[in-house]
Amino acid sequence: MCQACEMAEMEQRWEMINIISTGKLPDGHSADDLRAMGLPLPGELYRETQADGTVLIRQRSPAEIAALNNKSFECDSPK
């Protein structure tokens, strides 16, 4: 693969990671597509804003992901 193609592929992956970090699936892609590309699913990444305004994209640990998936449902509507 030429360098221009490699750079384009890296840019596309970065854009997808940026979208995933907001909790959304990239348009035209499914969870299976992301796994096949070796990318995380929405909810496995989160954004962290630093004091200087820098936004970091971090990946949750497997334990954090398991804890989020096992969280029990609680209705928050007023009775």
C-alpha positions in Angstrom: 0.0 0.0 0.0 1.4 3.4 -0.9 1.9 6.1 1.8 -1.0 8.2 0.6 -3.3 5.2 0.9 -2.0 4.4 4.4 -2.5 8.0 5.5 -6.1 8.0 4.1 -6.8 4.7 5.9 -5.4 6.1 9.2 -7.5 9.3 8.8 -10.6 7.2 8.2 -10.0 5.1 11.3 -9.4 8.2 13.4 -12.7 9.7 12.3 -14.5 6.5 13.1 -12.8 6.4 16.6 -13.9 10.0 17.1 -17.5 9.2 16.3 -17.4 6.0 18.5 -16.1 8.1 21.4 -19.3 10.1 21.3 -21.4 6.9 21.9 -22.6 6.5 18.3 -22.0 4.0 15.5 -20.5 5.5 12.4 -23.0 5.8 9.5 -23.2 2.7 7.4 -21.4 0.5 9.9 -22.6 -2.2 12.4 -21.1 -3.5 15.6 -19.9 -6.5 13.6 -18.2 -4.2 11.1 -16.3 -2.4 13.9 -15.2 -5.6 15.5 -14.0 -7.0 12.1 -11.9 -3.8 11.7 -10.5 -4.2 15.2 -12.2 -1.1 16.5 -14.1 -0.7 19.9 -17.8 -0.4 20.1 -19.7 2.7 21.4 -19.5 2.8 25.2 -16.0 1.2 25.2 -14.5 4.6 24.7 -15.1 7.9 26.5 -14.0 11.5 26.2 -12.1 13.3 28.9 -11.5 17.0 28.8 -8.4 18.3 30.4 -8.0 21.7 32.2 -6.4 23.3 29.2 -9.3 22.2 26.9 -7.5 19.2 25.4 -9.9 16.4 24.7 -8.5 12.9 25.3 -10.2 9.7 24.0 -9.7 6.9 26.4 -10.7 3.2 26.3 -12.5 1.6 29.2 -11.0 -1.4 30.8 -12.8 -4.8 30.3 -13.9 -4.7 34.0 -15.5 -1.3 33.5 -17.3 -2.5 30.4 -18.5 -5.6 32.2 -19.8 -3.4 35.1 -21.6 -1.1 32.7 -23.2 -4.1 30.9 -24.4 -5.7 34.2 -25.9 -2.5 35.6 -29.5 -3.2 36.6 -32.3 -1.0 35.1 -33.8 1.5 37.5 -36.8 3.5 36.4 -36.3 7.2 37.1 -39.7 8.5 36.1 -41.8 10.2 38.8 -44.7 8.1 40.2 
